[in-house]
Amino acid sequence: MKSSVLIEMPDNEIRDLLLEERDRLAKMKMSHAVSPLENPHQIRFTKRTIARIMTEIRRREITQVQKNK
């Protein structure tokens, strides 16, 4: 998922997306432990997507604090 898509999302949707991606990562890790995934790089891509989402959430928090000053 690209950063430009995340920037346009409302706060509640981006937090829901974070929860969905974290659940997806947990399921993928569990599946990979039981039997190898067809494409194990999916785990890496999901981790990066989670990091992008968290970065966007943090950026919004910082801009909100700066606006309140």
Backbone bond lengths (Angstrom), bond angles and torsions (degrees), N, CA, C in turn:
res aa  C-N    CA-C-N  psi(-1)  N-CA   C-N-CA  omega(-1)  CA-C   N-CA-C  phi
1 M - - - 1.439 - - 1.522 108.45 -
2 K 1.304 115.39 133.82 1.452 120.28 -176.35 1.522 111.05 -83.39
3 S 1.308 115.55 154.47 1.457 121.61 -179.89 1.520 111.51 -63.97
4 S 1.325 117.23 -33.73 1.460 120.01 -179.31 1.527 111.49 -63.03
5 V 1.322 117.10 -33.05 1.465 120.90 177.56 1.526 109.47 -69.82
6 L 1.322 116.75 -40.69 1.459 120.91 -179.05 1.522 111.65 -66.62
7 I 1.313 117.52 -36.30 1.464 121.41 -178.63 1.522 110.36 -63.02
8 E 1.319 117.24 -35.55 1.458 121.43 -177.28 1.524 113.76 -80.14
9 M 1.328 118.39 -14.06 1.463 121.55 -176.71 1.521 111.21 -76.29
10 P 1.330 117.18 144.29 1.468 120.10 173.32 1.534 110.95 -70.36
11 D 1.325 116.13 162.67 1.465 121.33 -175.75 1.524 112.99 -58.56
12 N 1.325 116.79 -45.80 1.470 118.64 -176.25 1.527 111.53 -65.81
13 E 1.327 118.31 -36.88 1.462 120.75 179.15 1.524 111.58 -69.26
14 I 1.317 116.88 -37.14 1.468 119.27 -178.53 1.532 110.29 -70.16
15 R 1.318 117.41 -34.61 1.474 119.68 176.58 1.531 110.87 -69.79
16 D 1.334 117.27 -38.04 1.467 120.67 175.89 1.534 110.39 -63.97
17 L 1.319 116.15 -40.97 1.459 120.69 178.66 1.527 110.98 -62.48
18 L 1.327 116.61 -38.56 1.464 120.69 178.09 1.528 110.36 -61.69
19 L 1.321 116.94 -45.34 1.466 120.12 178.79 1.536 111.22 -62.61
20 E 1.321 116.83 -42.00 1.460 120.58 179.06 1.527 111.44 -62.93
21 E 1.320 116.42 -43.39 1.464 119.88 -178.98 1.524 111.24 -67.52
22 R 1.319 116.91 -37.20 1.476 119.40 177.79 1.522 110.73 -65.81
23 D 1.341 117.04 -41.08 1.468 120.42 176.51 1.527 110.77 -62.83
24 R 1.323 115.48 -42.81 1.467 120.80 179.42 1.521 110.98 -61.22
25 L 1.334 116.71 -41.85 1.463 120.70 178.80 1.522 111.10 -64.09
26 A 1.326 117.02 -42.99 1.464 120.22 179.50 1.527 110.86 -62.06
27 K 1.330 117.14 -42.28 1.463 120.76 178.84 1.523 111.09 -65.63
28 M 1.334 116.25 -40.18 1.464 119.34 179.94 1.520 110.64 -65.56
29 K 1.325 117.51 -40.50 1.469 120.31 179.33 1.524 110.42 -64.30
30 M 1.332 115.95 -41.05 1.463 120.04 179.58 1.535 110.07 -65.03
31 S 1.310 116.73 -44.63 1.467 120.60 179.08 1.520 111.25 -63.06
32 H 1.319 116.26 -39.03 1.462 120.62 -179.29 1.526 111.33 -68.55
33 A 1.318 116.76 -31.47 1.465 119.97 178.59 1.525 110.77 -70.71
34 V 1.320 116.51 -35.72 1.465 120.50 -178.68 1.521 110.74 -77.97
35 S 1.317 115.68 -53.02 1.466 120.45 177.12 1.525 107.69 -142.76
36 P 1.313 117.61 139.11 1.465 120.10 -175.43 1.537 112.79 -57.23
37 L 1.327 115.12 139.71 1.451 120.47 176.89 1.516 110.22 -70.74
38 E 1.314 115.51 155.19 1.462 119.93 177.51 1.527 110.28 -64.51
39 N 1.335 115.86 -38.97 1.456 120.98 178.40 1.537 108.50 -130.78
40 P 1.327 118.66 92.08 1.464 121.16 -176.71 1.530 113.86 -66.12
41 H 1.322 117.80 -13.28 1.463 120.04 177.58 1.524 111.65 -70.53
42 Q 1.326 117.47 -13.87 1.459 121.27 176.17 1.525 110.67 -59.19
43 I 1.317 116.68 -34.65 1.464 120.53 178.81 1.523 109.54 -62.17
44 R 1.311 117.03 -44.90 1.461 121.67 179.15 1.527 110.96 -62.37
45 F 1.320 116.47 -44.62 1.467 120.03 -179.52 1.522 111.49 -63.95
46 T 1.331 116.72 -37.91 1.465 120.34 179.02 1.520 110.61 -67.61
47 K 1.327 117.06 -40.16 1.462 120.02 176.59 1.523 111.36 -60.82
48 R 1.316 115.93 -41.22 1.468 120.16 179.70 1.520 111.14 -67.28
49 T 1.313 117.14 -37.20 1.458 120.59 177.22 1.521 110.47 -64.01
50 I 1.318 116.74 -42.38 1.467 121.10 177.17 1.525 110.14 -61.20
51 A 1.317 116.62 -42.08 1.466 120.37 179.06 1.523 111.14 -63.42
52 R 1.331 117.32 -40.25 1.467 120.43 177.78 1.522 111.60 -63.51
53 I 1.325 115.73 -41.52 1.467 120.12 179.65 1.527 110.12 -64.71
54 M 1.323 116.67 -45.22 1.465 120.36 -179.68 1.525 110.81 -64.38
55 T 1.313 117.47 -36.72 1.459 121.38 178.08 1.522 110.53 -63.66
56 E 1.318 116.88 -42.41 1.462 120.85 179.13 1.533 111.23 -65.78
57 I 1.327 116.76 -40.54 1.461 120.17 177.76 1.524 109.91 -62.40
58 R 1.303 116.80 -43.72 1.478 120.88 179.70 1.525 111.05 -65.79
59 R 1.323 117.40 -39.29 1.463 120.85 178.24 1.526 110.57 -61.40
60 R 1.323 115.98 -40.01 1.470 120.06 178.08 1.517 111.70 -66.39
61 E 1.336 116.54 -39.12 1.467 120.03 178.11 1.528 110.56 -62.83
62 I 1.313 117.11 -43.11 1.463 121.54 -179.05 1.516 110.92 -65.19
63 T 1.320 117.70 -43.75 1.464 119.74 179.38 1.520 110.79 -66.02
64 Q 1.327 117.41 -34.19 1.463 120.06 177.90 1.524 111.28 -66.12
65 V 1.311 117.38 -40.61 1.466 121.62 178.24 1.513 110.24 -65.79
66 Q 1.315 116.81 -40.99 1.464 120.37 -179.99 1.517 111.45 -66.58
67 K 1.312 118.59 -32.65 1.457 121.62 177.74 1.532 111.32 -70.02
68 N 1.326 116.73 -31.62 1.463 121.16 -177.99 1.525 112.61 -77.59
69 K 1.297 117.64 -14.57 1.478 119.83 -178.92 1.487 111.71 -78.50
